[in-house]
Amino acid sequence: MWPKCGPDHKLSCAQTRSFVGPQAVRSVEAHFTDHVLFSVRGLADAVHLTDPDPLEAEVKRSMIRRARQAVLLAVGWPRYRAGFREA
């Protein structure tokens, strides 16, 4: 069962039912991990990762900072594959 989200509760939930907001960021920043697997909604200029939800983007930035290795999950996106070959 999902925790309750919204203005009457401590957690905020994005449309994707992911946990976002200051409490989610604090929770992430209290831990270290070897690897983080993450996805984004877009790629701009072959180097900038984008996400339309700023709260989700902030949680992802925190997760990336706390991981030894960040792995971008990109399936079926030709620009990602081309970018990885060039690097």
C-alpha positions in Angstrom: 0.0 0.0 0.0 1.3 3.5 -0.9 1.9 6.0 1.9 -0.6 8.9 1.9 0.5 11.9 -0.1 -0.7 15.5 -0.4 -1.0 18.7 1.6 -2.4 17.0 4.7 0.5 14.5 4.8 4.3 14.8 5.1 5.1 13.3 1.7 4.5 14.7 -1.7 3.9 12.5 -4.7 4.4 13.3 -8.3 2.0 12.1 -11.0 4.2 9.1 -11.4 3.6 8.2 -7.7 7.3 8.7 -6.9 8.1 10.4 -3.6 9.3 13.9 -4.1 9.8 17.1 -2.1 12.1 18.2 0.7 11.5 15.1 2.9 12.3 12.8 0.0 15.6 14.7 -0.7 16.6 14.5 3.0 15.9 10.8 3.0 18.1 10.3 -0.1 20.9 12.5 1.3 21.0 10.4 4.5 22.2 7.4 2.6 25.1 6.3 0.3 24.8 3.7 -2.5 27.2 2.1 -4.9 24.9 2.5 -8.0 21.8 4.4 -8.9 19.7 3.6 -11.9 17.7 6.5 -13.2 15.8 7.7 -16.2 14.9 11.1 -17.6 12.3 12.4 -20.0 14.6 14.1 -22.5 18.0 14.9 -23.7 18.9 18.4 -24.8 22.1 19.3 -26.6 23.4 15.7 -26.2 24.7 16.6 -22.7 21.8 18.0 -20.6 19.2 15.6 -19.1 15.7 17.0 -18.6 12.6 16.1 -16.6 9.4 18.1 -16.7 8.8 17.7 -13.0 11.3 19.9 -11.0 10.6 17.9 -7.8 11.4 14.6 -9.4 14.5 16.2 -11.0 15.7 17.4 -7.6 15.4 13.9 -6.1 17.3 12.4 -9.0 20.1 15.0 -8.6 20.3 14.0 -4.9 20.4 10.3 -5.8 23.2 10.9 -8.3 25.3 12.9 -5.9 25.0 10.1 -3.2 26.0 7.3 -5.6 29.4 6.1 -6.5 28.1 5.3 -10.0 25.1 6.7 -11.8 23.6 4.7 -14.7 21.2 6.3 -17.1 18.5 3.9 -18.3 17.8 4.8 -22.0 16.0 2.3 -24.1 15.2 2.9 -27.7 16.5 6.4 -27.8 18.8 6.7 -30.8 20.3 10.1 -29.6 21.4 8.4 -26.4 23.0 5.5 -28.2 24.8 7.9 -30.5 26.0 10.0 -27.6 27.4 7.0 -25.8 29.4 6.0 -28.9 30.9 9.4 -29.2 32.0 9.6 -25.6 
